[in-house]
Amino acid sequence: MRRISSQMNNNNTQNNLRIQERRLNKINNQIGSQQKIQSLRDDPVAAGHLVKYQSYLNRVNNFEKNGQTLSDQFVYREGYMQNSLDIMQRVRELAVTGANGIYSQDDLRNMAVEVDELLQELVQNANATGPDGNSIFAGTNTNAPAFEVDLGHVDGAVQPLISSVRYNGTIDKNKVEVDENKYVTVDNIGSKTFWAEPQRLFSGRDLSSWQAKESGVINVDGQKIQMESGDTVYSLVAKINSSGAAVKAAVDPVTNGLNLTTTDSHQLWLEDVSGTVLNDLGIIKDSSQKPPYNMADNVRVSGGSLFDSVILLRNSLLKGDGDTIGTRVLASIDSGINNLTTRVAKSGSEYERLQNDIVRNSATALNVTSQISREGDLDITQAITDQKMLEYTQQATLSNAGKMYSSSLLNYMK
């Protein structure tokens, strides 16, 4: 027969009180944080789910943030592109007017003044910066203006005017993740957006017997092409045409020189990444000269920018050269307008697809948040009920303990 002593009752009571105190502290902490899981040991399975859900939610929130940031950038970019398109439409109207041959020299000079003002506005758009202060159309060289302007004397003008506009950016593109393994390529290359015509390069040097002296890597419009020792100009042509670059290469049937033509309106970008293949071919200057203005002196290049078209129109108006305006100038302007229209449409399409990504990520974030809530949020009503029950139990235990201790002491005194 087991004897139950006062000491045993005391130990049991104290143990029960400690258990009740821990339970009460736990539920008070849960109510305070409104989270039912305070530590991993509370519910290891649910805690594991919460960690995974929270990690995924953080990624989705980052995707949504990236999408919103890109969306804002696209809005600014498209606004400047659309304004530039409006400028070019006005430039074209002035070109048509100046080419019809019925206006006086003074009238043409007055038109030239407006064209020069439009040129300055166009340069301002091309050198626009976003709210973060970064250049919009400089590729990845966002800390500097996208285009550099040279001033010079122009026949018929009384003061220096813009004589050339040169691209100062890069042709590199950023890739931004907007969903799991889905990236948006950000193409903010000014030498594409503000270009008027396909560019053509003609090398007059006979390359029929040329062979590469050593291996090297060349950069053709952002595509890296591996050249091997002993490669001929025909090997080079084949490699360029299969590289994915928007460039068509060919050997001139008369001069045996290398001809390069861009397949759309943009400035050609050529560079020796390693080795001296393009320099040996006589296509570019040495590596101290950086693209896109590193073409060798004996290479003929045609096809200019929107700025070149507007400068040529202004200068032709100042000279009264209606023939040039009606032929070369108008053709260049029309090509530039077509290119800019295409790029505006492409930007709008990219914006719409990005909005779909943002909406999808927002819905995903809401669903994941609901899962996190289901796993980790506290049922407040049930928790308060449990809290009151624990408080009642604790008070009852304390009351019984008081009676037990009082009874034992009285018995001892007797």
Number of C-alpha atoms within 10 A of each C-alpha: 3 4 6 8 8 12 9 11 14 14 11 13 17 15 12 15 18 13 13 17 15 12 16 19 13 17 22 15 15 19 19 9 13 17 17 20 21 16 9 11 10 12 14 12 11 17 18 12 15 20 12 12 19 15 12 15 20 12 17 23 19 16 23 25 16 17 25 17 11 19 19 14 20 20 14 16 21 19 14 22 23 17 14 26 21 14 18 24 15 15 24 21 12 20 25 16 17 27 23 12 15 11 13 11 16 12 14 24 21 13 21 27 15 15 25 19 12 18 24 16 15 24 21 15 20 25 20 20 23 14 10 8 11 18 23 29 32 28 21 21 18 18 13 16 20 28 22 14 15 12 12 12 12 16 12 14 14 8 10 12 17 17 16 14 17 16 22 20 25 21 20 16 15 13 12 15 16 24 20 9 6 12 13 18 12 18 19 25 22 24 29 22 25 29 27 29 28 23 21 20 19 20 22 18 15 15 19 15 8 14 19 21 15 13 16 18 19 22 18 20 22 19 16 17 19 16 20 17 12 13 16 18 21 17 14 22 18 14 15 25 14 13 17 14 17 18 21 17 20 19 20 17 8 8 15 17 20 26 21 21 20 21 14 15 25 25 27 25 21 21 27 22 17 14 17 22 26 23 17 15 20 20 26 25 21 17 16 7 13 15 21 20 16 18 24 18 11 13 16 14 18 11 20 21 28 28 23 21 27 25 22 18 32 27 22 24 28 22 17 23 17 22 14 15 27 18 11 13 25 21 15 25 27 18 20 27 23 16 24 24 17 13 18 20 14 13 18 15 12 16 20 13 12 20 17 12 19 23 13 15 23 16 13 17 20 13 13 17 15 14 16 19 13 13 20 19 17 18 14 14 10 9 17 14 11 15 19 12 13 17 16 12 14 19 13 12 17 16 11 13 18 12 12 15 14 12 12 12 11 9 9 8 7 5
